[in-house]
Amino acid sequence: MPSNFYKLGAPTEFTTQCSFFMIIHAFILSLAFSKFADRAPNYKKIFMLGCHCISTFSIFWLMMMFGFKTKLTLTVLECVVLIAFPYTWGCQPLFYEMGAELTYPLPESFIAGYMTVANNVFIDFVYVALYFFPHFGNA
């Protein structure tokens, strides 16, 4: 984060502090989301979709800040970051739980392992594509 936010004029101390609070926020959100999903199991999919929509909107807003180099305050940047990433990461336990419920006869550890491998392969594919096309997005 420090190297990315340096382009927006954010000091290194701020980005380090923002990263720390983002980890704490994601931890608290994952506990809260899991507790909510236990109390209202019928709304788990809607809840996950809503959280991912909020996260997608915030990441889009962050991309617009980087793309158009808009002048922004550090408070706005911190709020966007604390919404964009933790809302996605907070839904991870629900995602794995839903995968285990949908494939009930199979062991839960098998499904969680399969989902983790699929997630890592996709992320690695993105990194490999960026490695082979280093100037992707540069005009």
Accessible surface in RSA format (square Angstrom, percent):
REM  Atomic radii and reference values for relative SASA: ProtOr
REM  Chains: A
REM  Algorithm: Lee & Richards
REM  Probe-radius: 1.40
REM  Slices: 20
REM RES _ NUM      All-atoms   Total-Side   Main-Chain    Non-polar    All polar
REM                ABS   REL    ABS   REL    ABS   REL    ABS   REL    ABS   REL
RES MET A   1    57.67  29.9  27.72  18.3  29.95  71.3  25.68  21.8  31.99  42.4
RES PRO A   2    58.60  42.7  54.40  49.6   4.20  15.3  54.89  45.3   3.71  23.1
RES SER A   3    85.65  72.4  71.41  95.3  14.24  32.8  56.06 119.4  29.58  41.4
RES ASN A   4    75.45  52.0  75.42  72.9   0.03   0.1   6.63  16.0  68.81  66.5
RES PHE A   5     5.46   2.7   5.46   3.4   0.00   0.0   5.46   3.3   0.00   0.0
RES TYR A   6   165.78  77.4 158.89  90.4   6.90  17.9 110.69  83.2  55.09  67.9
RES LYS A   7   152.06  74.2 119.31  73.2  32.75  78.0  77.70  69.9  74.37  79.2
RES LEU A   8    37.53  20.9   6.60   4.7  30.93  77.7  12.29   8.6  25.24  67.9
RES GLY A   9    61.46  75.8   0.00   N/A  61.46  75.8  35.08  96.3  26.38  59.1
RES ALA A  10     3.96   3.6   0.20   0.3   3.76   8.5   0.52   0.7   3.43   9.1
RES PRO A  11    62.46  45.5  50.97  46.5  11.49  41.8  62.40  51.5   0.06   0.3
RES THR A  12    82.07  58.4  77.86  78.9   4.21  10.0  46.59  62.6  35.47  53.6
RES GLU A  13   133.21  76.5 124.55  94.2   8.66  20.6  72.38 140.0  60.83  49.7
RES PHE A  14    25.05  12.5  21.76  13.5   3.29   8.6  24.24  14.7   0.81   2.3
RES THR A  15     0.19   0.1   0.19   0.2   0.00   0.0   0.19   0.3   0.00   0.0
RES THR A  16    81.32  57.8  77.83  78.9   3.49   8.3  68.65  92.2  12.68  19.2
RES GLN A  17    96.99  54.2  90.31  66.0   6.68  15.9  27.80  59.2  69.18  52.5
RES CYS A  18     0.28   0.2   0.00   0.0   0.28   0.7   0.05   0.1   0.23   0.2
RES SER A  19    28.19  23.8  28.19  37.6   0.00   0.0  23.80  50.7   4.39   6.1
RES PHE A  20   117.20  58.6 114.05  70.6   3.15   8.2 116.59  70.7   0.61   1.7
RES PHE A  21    81.73  40.9  80.08  49.6   1.65   4.3  80.10  48.6   1.63   4.7
RES MET A  22    14.97   7.8  14.97   9.9   0.00   0.0  14.97  12.7   0.00   0.0
RES ILE A  23   110.66  63.0 108.01  80.5   2.65   6.4 109.38  78.8   1.28   3.5
RES ILE A  24    70.63  40.2  70.63  52.6   0.00   0.0  70.63  50.9   0.00   0.0
RES HIS A  25    54.42  29.7  52.18  36.3   2.25   5.7  35.70  36.8  18.73  21.8
RES ALA A  26    12.82  11.8  11.07  17.1   1.74   4.0  11.49  16.2   1.33   3.5
RES PHE A  27   121.12  60.6 114.99  71.2   6.13  16.0 120.48  73.0   0.64   1.8
RES ILE A  28    95.64  54.4  95.11  70.9   0.52   1.3  95.20  68.6   0.44   1.2
RES LEU A  29    20.89  11.6  20.89  14.9   0.00   0.0  20.89  14.7   0.00   0.0
RES SER A  30    20.73  17.5  19.91  26.6   0.82   1.9   9.15  19.5  11.59  16.2
RES LEU A  31   104.46  58.2  99.49  71.2   4.97  12.5 100.17  70.3   4.29  11.6
RES ALA A  32    51.50  47.3  38.41  59.3  13.09  29.8  47.12  66.4   4.38  11.6
RES PHE A  33    14.64   7.3  14.64   9.1   0.00   0.0  14.64   8.9   0.00   0.0
RES SER A  34    31.72  26.8  31.03  41.4   0.69   1.6  25.23  53.7   6.49   9.1
RES LYS A  35   119.07  58.1 117.18  71.9   1.89   4.5  66.06  59.5  53.01  56.5
RES PHE A  36    83.94  42.0  79.98  49.5   3.96  10.3  83.44  50.6   0.50   1.4
RES ALA A  37     2.38   2.2   0.38   0.6   2.00   4.5   0.68   1.0   1.70   4.5
RES ASP A  38    97.53  68.3  71.93  71.6  25.60  60.5  25.60  60.2  71.94  71.7
RES ARG A  39   183.68  77.1 149.81  76.4  33.87  80.6  61.02  83.4 122.66  74.3
RES ALA A  40    21.76  20.0  17.02  26.3   4.74  10.8  21.75  30.6   0.02   0.0
RES PRO A  41    83.23  60.7  71.42  65.1  11.81  42.9  71.44  59.0  11.79  73.3
RES ASN A  42   136.68  94.3 105.59 102.0  31.09  74.9  26.15  62.9 110.53 106.8
RES TYR A  43   127.30  59.4 127.26  72.4   0.03   0.1  79.50  59.7  47.79  58.9
RES LYS A  44    12.07   5.9  11.43   7.0   0.63   1.5   8.39   7.6   3.68   3.9
RES LYS A  45   130.30  63.6 123.76  75.9   6.54  15.6  75.83  68.3  54.47  58.0
RES ILE A  46   119.46  68.0 115.96  86.4   3.50   8.4 117.27  84.4   2.18   5.9
RES PHE A  47    49.25  24.6  42.39  26.3   6.86  17.8  48.39  29.3   0.85   2.4
RES MET A  48    11.86   6.1  11.84   7.8   0.02   0.0  11.86  10.1   0.00   0.0
RES LEU A  49   119.83  66.7 116.47  83.3   3.36   8.4 119.16  83.7   0.67   1.8
RES GLY A  50    31.73  39.1   0.00   N/A  31.73  39.1  30.95  84.9   0.78   1.7
RES CYS A  51     5.97   4.5   4.77   5.3   1.19   2.8   0.00   0.0   5.97   6.4
RES HIS A  52    64.18  35.1  63.36  44.0   0.82   2.1  43.61  44.9  20.57  23.9
RES CYS A  53    73.19  55.4  65.00  72.5   8.20  19.3  26.40  66.9  46.79  50.5
RES ILE A  54    82.86  47.2  79.31  59.1   3.55   8.6  82.80  59.6   0.07   0.2
RES SER A  55     1.71   1.4   1.71   2.3   0.00   0.0   0.86   1.8   0.85   1.2
RES THR A  56    89.76  63.8  86.75  87.9   3.02   7.2  65.68  88.2  24.09  36.4
RES PHE A  57   132.35  66.2 127.05  78.7   5.29  13.8 131.86  79.9   0.48   1.4
RES SER A  58     5.96   5.0   5.96   8.0   0.00   0.0   0.02   0.0   5.95   8.3
RES ILE A  59    56.86  32.4  56.86  42.4   0.00   0.0  56.86  40.9   0.00   0.0
RES PHE A  60   106.66  53.4 105.27  65.2   1.38   3.6 106.37  64.5   0.29   0.8
RES TRP A  61   112.63  45.2 110.53  53.5   2.09   4.9  92.59  49.4  20.04  32.5
RES LEU A  62    12.88   7.2  12.88   9.2   0.00   0.0  12.88   9.0   0.00   0.0
RES MET A  63   116.16  60.2 108.60  71.9   7.56  18.0  87.15  74.1  29.01  38.4
RES MET A  64    71.71  37.1  70.78  46.8   0.93   2.2  55.06  46.8  16.65  22.1
RES MET A  65     5.69   2.9   5.15   3.4   0.54   1.3   5.54   4.7   0.16   0.2
RES PHE A  66    54.12  27.1  47.37  29.3   6.74  17.5  47.71  28.9   6.40  18.3
RES GLY A  67    58.05  71.6   0.00   N/A  58.05  71.6  33.79  92.7  24.26  54.3
RES PHE A  68   138.90  69.5 115.07  71.3  23.83  62.0 119.49  72.4  19.41  55.5
RES LYS A  69   157.97  77.1 133.84  82.1  24.13  57.5  98.20  88.4  59.77  63.7
RES THR A  70    66.32  47.2  53.92  54.7  12.40  29.6  56.52  75.9   9.81  14.8
RES LYS A  71   207.87 101.4 169.87 104.2  38.00  90.5 123.12 110.8  84.75  90.3
RES LEU A  72    42.56  23.7  12.31   8.8  30.25  76.0  19.87  14.0  22.69  61.1
RES THR A  73    85.01  60.5  78.71  79.8   6.31  15.0  81.75 109.8   3.26   4.9
RES LEU A  74    68.72  38.3  64.80  46.4   3.93   9.9  64.80  45.5   3.93  10.6
RES THR A  75    94.45  67.2  91.38  92.6   3.07   7.3  58.69  78.8  35.76  54.1
RES VAL A  76    55.26  36.4  53.19  48.2   2.07   5.0  55.26  48.0   0.00   0.0
RES LEU A  77     0.88   0.5   0.88   0.6   0.00   0.0   0.88   0.6   0.00   0.0
RES GLU A  78    42.40  24.3  42.40  32.1   0.00   0.0   6.01  11.6  36.38  29.7
RES CYS A  79    66.59  50.4  63.49  70.8   3.09   7.3  20.82  52.8  45.76  49.3
RES VAL A  80     2.31   1.5   1.00   0.9   1.31   3.1   2.31   2.0   0.00   0.0
RES VAL A  81     0.00   0.0   0.00   0.0   0.00   0.0   0.00   0.0   0.00   0.0
RES LEU A  82    37.51  20.9  37.51  26.8   0.00   0.0  37.51  26.3   0.00   0.0
RES ILE A  83    66.82  38.0  66.82  49.8   0.00   0.0  66.82  48.1   0.00   0.0
RES ALA A  84     0.00   0.0   0.00   0.0   0.00   0.0   0.00   0.0   0.00   0.0
RES PHE A  85    56.50  28.3  56.07  34.7   0.43   1.1  56.50  34.3   0.00   0.0
RES PRO A  86     0.00   0.0   0.00   0.0   0.00   0.0   0.00   0.0   0.00   0.0
RES TYR A  87    50.18  23.4  50.18  28.5   0.00   0.0   8.56   6.4  41.62  51.3
RES THR A  88    35.75  25.4  35.60  36.1   0.14   0.3  31.80  42.7   3.95   6.0
RES TRP A  89   110.90  44.5 103.98  50.3   6.92  16.2  79.16  42.2  31.74  51.5
RES GLY A  90     0.08   0.1   0.00   N/A   0.08   0.1   0.00   0.0   0.08   0.2
RES CYS A  91     0.64   0.5   0.64   0.7   0.00   0.0   0.64   1.6   0.00   0.0
RES GLN A  92    59.12  33.1  58.49  42.7   0.62   1.5  26.80  57.0  32.31  24.5
RES PRO A  93    54.14  39.5  44.15  40.2   9.99  36.3  50.45  41.7   3.69  22.9
RES LEU A  94     0.25   0.1   0.25   0.2   0.00   0.0   0.25   0.2   0.00   0.0
RES PHE A  95    94.20  47.1  93.91  58.2   0.29   0.8  93.91  56.9   0.29   0.8
RES TYR A  96    57.89  27.0  54.97  31.3   2.92   7.6  44.52  33.5  13.37  16.5
RES GLU A  97    62.08  35.6  58.36  44.2   3.72   8.8  28.04  54.2  34.04  27.8
RES MET A  98    33.52  17.4  33.52  22.2   0.00   0.0  33.04  28.1   0.48   0.6
RES GLY A  99    11.63  14.3   0.00   N/A  11.63  14.3  11.44  31.4   0.20   0.4
RES ALA A 100    16.74  15.4   9.81  15.1   6.93  15.8  10.67  15.0   6.07  16.1
RES GLU A 101   100.73  57.8  79.13  59.9  21.60  51.4  44.64  86.4  56.09  45.8
RES LEU A 102   123.75  68.9  91.89  65.7  31.85  80.1  94.40  66.3  29.35  79.0
RES THR A 103    47.45  33.7  42.27  42.9   5.18  12.3  47.42  63.7   0.03   0.0
RES TYR A 104   179.14  83.6 170.31  96.9   8.83  23.0 122.97  92.4  56.17  69.2
RES PRO A 105   121.55  88.6  88.05  80.3  33.51 121.8  94.64  78.1  26.91 167.2
RES LEU A 106    86.91  48.4  80.96  57.9   5.95  15.0  81.06  56.9   5.85  15.7
RES PRO A 107    82.36  60.0  71.15  64.9  11.21  40.7  82.36  68.0   0.00   0.0
RES GLU A 108   122.22  70.2 113.71  86.0   8.52  20.3  33.31  64.4  88.91  72.6
RES SER A 109    90.23  76.2  72.95  97.4  17.28  39.8  55.00 117.1  35.22  49.3
RES PHE A 110   117.36  58.7 107.90  66.8   9.46  24.6 116.14  70.4   1.22   3.5
RES ILE A 111    12.76   7.3  12.76   9.5   0.00   0.0  12.76   9.2   0.00   0.0
RES ALA A 112    33.98  31.2  33.04  51.0   0.94   2.1  33.57  47.3   0.41   1.1
RES GLY A 113    34.68  42.8   0.00   N/A  34.68  42.8  33.68  92.4   0.99   2.2
RES TYR A 114   144.57  67.5 137.44  78.2   7.12  18.5  95.73  71.9  48.83  60.2
RES MET A 115    28.20  14.6  22.45  14.9   5.75  13.7  22.59  19.2   5.61   7.4
RES THR A 116    55.86  39.7  55.86  56.6   0.00   0.0  44.13  59.3  11.73  17.7
RES VAL A 117    91.58  60.3  90.41  81.8   1.17   2.8  91.58  79.6   0.00   0.0
RES ALA A 118    49.67  45.7  37.89  58.5  11.78  26.8  43.87  61.8   5.80  15.4
RES ASN A 119    60.92  42.0  53.88  52.1   7.04  17.0  18.16  43.7  42.76  41.3
RES ASN A 120    71.92  49.6  71.09  68.7   0.83   2.0  17.18  41.4  54.74  52.9
RES VAL A 121    92.62  60.9  90.52  81.9   2.10   5.1  91.59  79.6   1.03   2.8
RES PHE A 122   132.32  66.2 128.71  79.7   3.61   9.4 132.18  80.1   0.14   0.4
RES ILE A 123    72.21  41.1  71.45  53.2   0.76   1.8  72.21  52.0   0.00   0.0
RES ASP A 124    78.72  55.1  78.02  77.7   0.70   1.7  23.60  55.5  55.12  55.0
RES PHE A 125   134.64  67.4 129.39  80.1   5.25  13.7 133.93  81.2   0.71   2.0
RES VAL A 126    61.16  40.2  59.86  54.2   1.30   3.1  61.11  53.1   0.04   0.1
RES TYR A 127   141.37  66.0 136.01  77.4   5.36  13.9  90.21  67.8  51.16  63.1
RES VAL A 128    73.80  48.6  72.70  65.8   1.10   2.7  73.77  64.1   0.04   0.1
RES ALA A 129    36.28  33.4  30.68  47.3   5.60  12.7  35.37  49.8   0.91   2.4
RES LEU A 130    88.08  49.1  82.36  58.9   5.72  14.4  82.72  58.1   5.36  14.4
RES TYR A 131   167.44  78.2 149.38  85.0  18.06  47.0 109.25  82.1  58.19  71.7
RES PHE A 132   134.14  67.1 112.58  69.7  21.57  56.1 115.12  69.8  19.02  54.4
RES PHE A 133   130.90  65.5 127.37  78.9   3.53   9.2 130.65  79.2   0.25   0.7
RES PRO A 134    92.92  67.7  65.86  60.0  27.06  98.4  68.65  56.7  24.27 150.9
RES HIS A 135   134.24  73.4 124.88  86.8   9.36  24.0  93.17  96.0  41.07  47.8
RES PHE A 136   158.10  79.1 132.96  82.4  25.13  65.4 138.55  84.0  19.55  55.9
RES GLY A 137    75.50  93.1   0.00   N/A  75.50  93.1  37.69 103.4  37.81  84.7
RES ASN A 138   107.46  74.1  80.47  77.8  26.99  65.0  22.96  55.3  84.50  81.7
RES ALA A 139   151.83 139.6  70.38 108.6  81.45 185.3 105.70 148.8  46.13 122.2
END  Absolute sums over single chains surface
CHAIN  1 A    10014.0       8752.1       1261.9       7370.9       2643.1
END  Absolute sums over all chains
TOTAL         10014.0       8752.1       1261.9       7370.9       2643.1
